[in-house]
C-alpha cells in the first residue's frame, strides 16, 4: 500500500469515527461549521470552495445524509474527506492511532 492509499484509509476511518461522535453529540455540528467558517475567513477563495460549499449544505442536513456522503467508497466522498472540517471531532490521540493503523496495512 502506498502513502496515498494509507492516507485514504486514515481519512475514511477518521470520518467513520467523527460521524459516530456526531451521532452521539449532534450539538457538536456547530464546531464543524465553525471551523469551516474560519477556513473561509483565513484562506479566502480557493479551489476547494465547491467542496466547502457542499460541506456547508451537508452540515445543514440530517446526519444520516452527511454520513452517506462523506463515508462512501467513491472518488467524490474521498475528495470531500480531503477538505473536511470534521477533524474537530477527534482527538490528537485518536488521530495518531488511526494513522498508526493505516500504516500497519502497508
MMTF fields as JSON, N, C-alpha, C and O atoms, coordinates in Angstrom:
{
  "mmtfVersion": "1.0.0",
  "mmtfProducer": "UNKNOWN",
  "numBonds": 423,
  "numAtoms": 424,
  "numGroups": 106,
  "numChains": 1,
  "numModels": 1,
  "chainsPerModel": [1],
  "groupsPerChain": [106],
  "chainIdList": ["A"],
  "bondAtomList": [4, 2, 8, 6, 12, 10, 16, 14, 20, 18, 24, 22, 28, 26, 32, 30, 36, 34, 40, 38, 44, 42, 48, 46, 52, 50, 56, 54, 60, 58, 64, 62, 68, 66, 72, 70, 76, 74, 80, 78, 84, 82, 88, 86, 92, 90, 96, 94, 100, 98, 104, 102, 108, 106, 112, 110, 116, 114, 120, 118, 124, 122, 128, 126, 132, 130, 136, 134, 140, 138, 144, 142, 148, 146, 152, 150, 156, 154, 160, 158, 164, 162, 168, 166, 172, 170, 176, 174, 180, 178, 184, 182, 188, 186, 192, 190, 196, 194, 200, 198, 204, 202, 208, 206, 212, 210, 216, 214, 220, 218, 224, 222, 228, 226, 232, 230, 236, 234, 240, 238, 244, 242, 248, 246, 252, 250, 256, 254, 260, 258, 264, 262, 268, 266, 272, 270, 276, 274, 280, 278, 284, 282, 288, 286, 292, 290, 296, 294, 300, 298, 304, 302, 308, 306, 312, 310, 316, 314, 320, 318, 324, 322, 328, 326, 332, 330, 336, 334, 340, 338, 344, 342, 348, 346, 352, 350, 356, 354, 360, 358, 364, 362, 368, 366, 372, 370, 376, 374, 380, 378, 384, 382, 388, 386, 392, 390, 396, 394, 400, 398, 404, 402, 408, 406, 412, 410, 416, 414, 420, 418],
  "bondOrderList": [1, 1, 1, 1, 1, 1, 1, 1, 1, 1, 1, 1, 1, 1, 1, 1, 1, 1, 1, 1, 1, 1, 1, 1, 1, 1, 1, 1, 1, 1, 1, 1, 1, 1, 1, 1, 1, 1, 1, 1, 1, 1, 1, 1, 1, 1, 1, 1, 1, 1, 1, 1, 1, 1, 1, 1, 1, 1, 1, 1, 1, 1, 1, 1, 1, 1, 1, 1, 1, 1, 1, 1, 1, 1, 1, 1, 1, 1, 1, 1, 1, 1, 1, 1, 1, 1, 1, 1, 1, 1, 1, 1, 1, 1, 1, 1, 1, 1, 1, 1, 1, 1, 1, 1, 1],
  "groupList": [{"groupName": "UNK", "atomNameList": ["N", "CA", "C", "O"], "elementList": ["N", "C", "C", "O"], "formalChargeList": [0, 0, 0, 0], "bondAtomList": [1, 0, 2, 1, 3, 2], "bondOrderList": [1, 1, 2], "singleLetterCode": "X", "chemCompType": "L-PEPTIDE LINKING"}],
  "groupTypeList": [0, 0, 0, 0, 0, 0, 0, 0, 0, 0, 0, 0, 0, 0, 0, 0, 0, 0, 0, 0, 0, 0, 0, 0, 0, 0, 0, 0, 0, 0, 0, 0, 0, 0, 0, 0, 0, 0, 0, 0, 0, 0, 0, 0, 0, 0, 0, 0, 0, 0, 0, 0, 0, 0, 0, 0, 0, 0, 0, 0, 0, 0, 0, 0, 0, 0, 0, 0, 0, 0, 0, 0, 0, 0, 0, 0, 0, 0, 0, 0, 0, 0, 0, 0, 0, 0, 0, 0, 0, 0, 0, 0, 0, 0, 0, 0, 0, 0, 0, 0, 0, 0, 0, 0, 0, 0],
  "groupIdList": [1, 2, 3, 4, 5, 6, 7, 8, 9, 10, 11, 12, 13, 14, 15, 16, 17, 18, 19, 20, 21, 22, 23, 24, 25, 26, 27, 28, 29, 30, 31, 32, 33, 34, 35, 36, 37, 38, 39, 40, 41, 42, 43, 44, 45, 46, 47, 48, 49, 50, 51, 52, 53, 54, 55, 56, 57, 58, 59, 60, 61, 62, 63, 64, 65, 66, 67, 68, 69, 70, 71, 72, 73, 74, 75, 76, 77, 78, 79, 80, 81, 82, 83, 84, 85, 86, 87, 88, 89, 90, 91, 92, 93, 94, 95, 96, 97, 98, 99, 100, 101, 102, 103, 104, 105, 106],
  "secStructList": [7, 7, 2, 2, 2, 2, 2, 2, 2, 2, 2, 2, 2, 2, 2, 2, 2, 2, 2, 2, 2, 2, 2, 2, 7, 4, 4, 4, 2, 2, 2, 2, 2, 2, 2, 2, 2, 2, 2, 2, 2, 2, 2, 7, 1, 7, 6, 6, 2, 2, 2, 2, 2, 2, 2, 2, 2, 2, 2, 2, 1, 7, 2, 2, 2, 2, 2, 2, 2, 2, 2, 1, 1, 1, 2, 2, 2, 2, 2, 2, 2, 2, 6, 7, 1, 4, 4, 4, 4, 1, 7, 2, 2, 2, 2, 2, 2, 2, 2, 2, 2, 2, 2, 2, 6, 7],
  "xCoordList": [0.854, 0.0, 0.898, 1.785, 0.669, 1.49, 0.981, -0.064, 1.724, 1.417, 0.035, -0.689, -0.345, -1.656, -2.773, -3.793, -2.594, -3.588, -3.703, -4.801, -2.57, -2.59, -3.366, -4.161, -3.128, -3.836, -5.337, -6.147, -5.702, -7.118, -7.779, -8.897, -7.077, -7.601, -7.748, -8.773, -6.724, -6.773, -7.968, -8.733, -8.126, -9.218, -10.591, -11.496, -10.739, -12.029, -12.315, -13.418, -11.341, -11.537, -11.76, -12.55, -11.076, -11.269, -12.69, -13.295, -13.217, -14.583, -15.632, -16.685, -15.357, -16.266, -16.332, -17.417, -15.174, -15.13, -15.814, -16.603, -15.514, -16.115, -17.635, -18.356, -18.116, -19.568, -20.21, -21.315, -19.54, -20.064, -20.171, -21.157, -19.154, -19.159, -20.29, -20.954, -20.511, -21.563, -22.954, -23.861, -23.127, -24.409, -24.664, -25.795, -23.599, -23.725, -23.931, -24.634, -23.307, -23.331, -23.657, -22.783, -24.897, -25.237, -25.023, -24.904, -24.973, -24.736, -23.333, -23.072, -22.436, -21.063, -20.978, -19.914, -22.087, -22.13, -21.696, -21.088, -22.007, -21.632, -20.11, -19.61, -19.369, -17.907, -17.381, -16.449, -17.993, -17.581, -17.874, -17.03, -19.07, -19.442, -18.548, -18.176, -18.21, -17.342, -15.96, -15.401, -15.409, -14.095, -14.159, -13.264, -15.2, -15.37, -15.443, -14.838, -16.168, -16.274, -14.917, -14.561, -14.16, -12.826, -11.903, -11.153, -11.965, -11.142, -11.463, -10.561, -12.736, -13.13, -12.55, -12.075, -12.588, -12.056, -10.541, -9.993, -9.87, -8.409, -7.827, -6.789, -8.494, -7.927, -8.53, -7.966, -9.658, -10.301, -10.767, -11.061, -10.829, -11.271, -10.155, -8.993, -10.546, -9.593, -10.269, -11.474, -9.485, -10.053, -10.949, -11.741, -10.833, -11.652, -13.049, -13.868, -13.336, -14.629, -15.842, -16.805, -15.853, -17.032, -17.256, -18.396, -16.174, -16.31, -16.73, -17.534, -16.209, -16.615, -18.08, -18.792, -18.535, -19.957, -20.794, -21.848, -20.316, -21.026, -21.025, -22.038, -19.895, -19.843, -20.877, -21.576, -20.977, -21.952, -23.364, -24.14, -23.694, -25.031, -25.241, -26.304, -24.246, -24.368, -24.557, -25.33, -23.866, -23.969, -25.327, -25.711, -26.046, -27.396, -28.432, -29.547, -28.065, -28.997, -28.954, -28.413, -29.54, -29.585, -28.278, -27.549, -28.006, -26.75, -26.613, -25.523, -27.672, -27.508, -27.102, -26.311, -27.628, -27.243, -25.791, -25.066, -25.378, -23.977, -23.063, -22.045, -23.429, -22.606, -22.52, -21.443, -23.639, -23.608, -22.696, -21.982, -22.718, -21.921, -20.425, -19.636, -20.029, -18.594, -17.94, -16.713, -18.726, -18.145, -18.298, -17.953, -18.803, -18.983, -17.627, -16.625, -17.625, -16.417, -16.445, -16.456, -16.456, -16.473, -15.368, -14.856, -15.009, -13.996, -14.485, -13.707, -15.778, -16.311, -16.25, -15.882, -16.606, -16.522, -15.067, -14.793, -14.146, -12.722, -12.291, -11.519, -12.779, -12.45, -13.007, -12.333, -14.242, -14.815, -13.99, -13.76, -13.55, -12.748, -11.416, -10.871, -10.899, -9.622, -9.732, -8.721, -10.933, -11.133, -12.15, -12.972, -12.072, -13.073, -12.803, -11.665, -13.852, -13.73, -14.048, -14.148, -14.207, -14.615, -13.518, -13.769, -12.317, -11.183, -11.402, -10.797, -12.259, -12.501, -13.213, -13.305, -13.707, -14.467, -13.625, -14.118, -12.351, -11.498, -10.273, -9.804, -9.779, -8.645, -7.327, -7.277, -6.283, -4.956, -4.537, -3.922, -4.864, -4.531, -5.26, -4.663, -6.533, -7.293, -6.711, -6.591, -6.353, -5.764, -4.465, -4.237, -3.626, -2.359, -2.591, -1.889, -3.556, -3.852, -4.395, -4.037, -5.235, -5.765, -4.643, -4.634, -3.709, -2.556, -1.698, -1.248, -1.476, -0.69, -1.351, -0.68, -2.649, -3.379, -3.287, -3.119, -3.395, -3.312, -1.931, -1.802, -0.9, 0.475, 0.734, 1.521, 0.078, 0.259, -0.302, 0.094, -1.204, -1.801, -0.853, -1.109, 0.227, 1.171, 1.829, 2.641],
  "yCoordList": [-1.176, 0.0, 1.237, 1.363, 2.139, 3.342, 4.405, 4.24, 5.468, 6.526, 7.128, 7.382, 7.359, 7.937, 6.987, 7.431, 5.707, 4.729, 4.696, 4.568, 4.813, 4.873, 6.103, 6.028, 7.225, 8.453, 8.295, 8.742, 7.671, 7.449, 6.581, 6.861, 5.523, 4.65, 5.452, 5.372, 6.22, 7.055, 8.001, 8.08, 8.712, 9.68, 9.011, 9.532, 7.877, 7.162, 6.754, 6.983, 6.155, 5.724, 6.904, 6.807, 7.998, 9.195, 9.722, 10.176, 9.661, 10.14, 9.192, 9.636, 7.915, 6.958, 7.275, 7.308, 7.507, 7.848, 9.194, 9.317, 10.192, 11.516, 11.457, 12.136, 10.657, 10.549, 9.842, 10.202, 8.857, 8.206, 9.228, 9.251, 10.065, 11.104, 12.099, 12.529, 12.465, 13.43, 12.838, 13.559, 11.546, 10.905, 10.936, 11.14, 10.73, 10.749, 12.162, 12.364, 13.132, 14.518, 15.458, 16.188, 15.442, 16.255, 17.755, 18.495, 18.2, 19.623, 20.052, 21.245, 19.097, 19.42, 19.791, 20.172, 19.683, 20.119, 21.58, 21.974, 22.379, 23.794, 23.97, 24.931, 23.062, 23.125, 22.898, 23.565, 21.956, 21.639, 22.83, 23.234, 23.381, 24.549, 25.743, 26.51, 25.889, 26.991, 26.894, 27.9, 25.695, 25.515, 25.835, 26.484, 25.385, 25.671, 27.182, 27.689, 27.886, 29.345, 30.017, 30.96, 29.535, 30.107, 29.916, 30.82, 28.731, 28.492, 29.492, 30.014, 29.76, 30.707, 32.092, 32.76, 32.518, 33.833, 33.865, 34.804, 32.832, 32.803, 32.575, 33.141, 31.745, 31.35, 32.066, 32.019, 32.725, 33.388, 32.372, 31.222, 32.814, 31.935, 30.948, 31.322, 29.684, 28.653, 27.704, 27.792, 26.798, 25.779, 24.817, 24.096, 24.798, 23.906, 24.46, 23.775, 25.67, 26.294, 25.455, 25.399, 24.806, 23.974, 22.866, 22.554, 22.28, 21.252, 21.868, 21.281, 23.018, 23.697, 24.087, 23.997, 24.52, 24.823, 23.572, 23.625, 22.461, 21.2, 20.811, 20.346, 21.002, 20.736, 21.573, 21.06, 22.857, 23.721, 23.177, 23.126, 22.772, 22.222, 20.917, 20.704, 20.055, 18.78, 18.995, 18.278, 19.962, 20.222, 20.792, 20.726, 21.342, 21.842, 20.727, 20.882, 19.614, 18.5, 17.55, 17.864, 16.386, 15.399, 14.604, 14.513, 14.041, 13.323, 12.085, 11.841, 11.288, 10.128, 10.515, 9.81, 11.61, 12.054, 12.502, 12.219, 13.193, 13.62, 12.396, 12.352, 11.416, 10.218, 9.466, 9.011, 9.332, 8.651, 9.38, 8.748, 10.698, 11.493, 11.387, 11.269, 11.427, 11.502, 10.16, 10.063, 9.142, 7.83, 6.836, 5.664, 7.286, 6.399, 6.016, 6.704, 4.92, 4.469, 4.959, 4.168, 6.28, 6.889, 7.929, 8.396, 8.284, 9.327, 10.665, 11.435, 10.929, 12.203, 12.277, 13.31, 11.196, 11.17, 11.343, 12.037, 10.712, 10.862, 12.316, 12.821, 12.992, 14.4, 15.247, 16.149, 14.951, 15.679, 15.46, 16.397, 14.239, 13.953, 14.709, 15.022, 14.998, 15.72, 17.188, 17.826, 17.729, 19.141, 19.229, 20.143, 18.271, 18.101, 18.921, 18.998, 19.535, 20.213, 19.301, 19.779, 18.013, 17.084, 16.788, 16.133, 17.259, 16.96, 17.448, 16.924, 18.443, 18.962, 17.944, 18.137, 16.878, 15.887, 14.73, 13.897, 14.677, 13.592, 14.196, 15.279, 13.462, 13.961, 13.667, 12.873, 14.318, 14.071, 12.626, 12.004, 12.093, 10.704, 9.747, 8.787, 10.0, 9.163, 9.266, 8.271, 10.478, 10.709, 9.915, 9.283, 9.951, 9.225, 7.716, 7.031, 7.209, 5.773, 5.377, 4.321, 6.197, 5.91, 5.923, 5.099, 6.851, 6.891, 5.641, 5.059, 5.233, 4.036, 2.812, 1.988, 2.7, 1.565, 1.567, 0.514, 2.734, 2.832, 2.429, 1.775, 2.814, 2.455, 0.958, 0.394, 0.316, -1.121, -1.927, -3.074, -1.35, -2.049, -2.128, -2.858, -1.381, -1.309, -2.625, -2.712],
  "zCoordList": [0.0, 0.0, 0.0, 0.844, -0.938, -0.997, -0.013, 0.618, 0.098, 1.078, 0.844, 1.807, -0.396, -0.687, -0.26, 0.269, -0.481, -0.057, 1.467, 2.008, 2.154, 3.617, 4.084, 5.021, 3.425, 3.769, 3.529, 4.341, 2.431, 2.135, 3.206, 3.639, 3.629, 4.697, 5.987, 6.664, 6.317, 7.515, 7.476, 8.437, 6.374, 6.272, 6.364, 7.015, 5.722, 5.796, 7.233, 7.73, 7.909, 9.288, 10.233, 11.172, 9.99, 10.811, 10.659, 11.63, 9.452, 9.236, 9.807, 10.264, 9.785, 10.429, 11.928, 12.509, 12.55, 13.967, 14.229, 15.165, 13.411, 13.593, 13.448, 14.179, 12.517, 12.343, 13.54, 13.947, 14.098, 15.304, 16.435, 17.172, 16.561, 17.586, 17.344, 18.288, 16.08, 15.753, 16.012, 16.429, 15.772, 16.095, 17.601, 18.042, 18.389, 19.852, 20.395, 21.385, 19.733, 20.211, 19.043, 18.575, 18.576, 17.402, 17.591, 16.615, 18.833, 19.081, 18.651, 18.498, 18.457, 18.031, 16.556, 16.068, 15.852, 14.448, 14.335, 13.34, 15.351, 15.325, 15.319, 14.735, 15.957, 15.93, 14.509, 14.06, 13.828, 12.458, 11.547, 10.748, 11.676, 10.87, 11.187, 10.299, 12.464, 12.874, 12.254, 11.818, 12.213, 11.591, 10.104, 9.563, 9.459, 8.036, 7.792, 6.847, 8.628, 8.504, 8.738, 8.031, 9.73, 9.985, 8.786, 8.418, 8.179, 6.99, 5.898, 5.242, 5.702, 4.641, 4.912, 3.993, 6.158, 6.524, 6.354, 5.776, 6.861, 6.84, 5.449, 5.106, 4.648, 3.359, 2.167, 1.074, 2.35, 1.222, 0.19, 0.516, -1.048, -2.134, -2.495, -2.651, -2.623, -3.02, -3.993, -4.229, -4.554, -5.45, -4.69, -5.297, -3.369, -2.553, -2.287, -1.675, -2.726, -2.428, -2.843, -2.077, -4.0, -4.32, -3.287, -2.943, -2.799, -1.769, -0.441, 0.283, -0.117, 1.123, 1.062, 2.062, -0.11, -0.274, -0.039, 0.595, -0.55, -0.348, 1.134, 1.656, 1.803, 3.23, 3.976, 4.85, 3.639, 4.307, 4.128, 5.082, 2.912, 2.646, 3.41, 3.994, 3.409, 4.121, 5.62, 6.256, 6.18, 7.615, 8.009, 9.177, 7.057, 7.328, 7.269, 7.768, 6.664, 6.504, 7.693, 8.753, 7.479, 8.556, 8.607, 7.619, 9.762, 9.995, 9.111, 8.594, 8.913, 8.025, 6.593, 5.966, 6.081, 4.735, 4.701, 3.747, 5.736, 5.847, 5.884, 5.194, 6.683, 6.798, 5.476, 5.092, 4.78, 3.477, 2.501, 1.723, 2.543, 1.605, 1.872, 0.935, 3.139, 3.434, 3.75, 3.76, 4.003, 4.324, 3.182, 3.329, 2.067, 0.914, 0.325, 0.522, -0.389, -1.082, -2.526, -3.47, -2.672, -4.008, -4.096, -3.078, -5.312, -5.506, -4.95, -4.386, -5.115, -4.623, -3.094, -2.535, -2.43, -0.965, -0.515, 0.464, -1.233, -0.906, -1.058, -0.243, -2.092, -2.285, -1.139, -0.643, -0.723, 0.41, 1.675, 2.44, 1.89, 3.086, 3.071, 4.129, 1.894, 1.793, 2.174, 2.468, 2.174, 2.561, 3.7, 3.755, 4.589, 5.635, 6.889, 7.353, 7.438, 8.729, 9.916, 11.046, 9.68, 10.736, 11.75, 12.762, 11.491, 12.376, 13.799, 14.734, 13.973, 15.325, 16.218, 17.43, 15.629, 16.394, 16.921, 17.682, 16.518, 17.02, 17.705, 17.356, 18.683, 19.46, 18.738, 17.799, 19.194, 18.635, 18.876, 18.009, 20.039, 20.354, 19.406, 18.918, 19.144, 18.207, 16.804, 16.09, 16.426, 15.101, 14.948, 13.916, 15.966, 15.923, 15.816, 15.072, 16.541, 16.489, 15.112, 14.589, 14.535, 13.196, 12.151, 11.236, 12.29, 11.381, 11.542, 10.555, 12.778, 13.042, 12.413, 11.792, 12.573, 11.987, 10.462, 9.847, 9.86, 8.395, 7.907, 6.872, 8.646, 8.252, 8.384, 7.623, 9.342, 9.547, 8.382, 8.177, 7.631, 6.499, 5.304, 4.347, 5.367, 4.234, 3.93, 3.008]
}
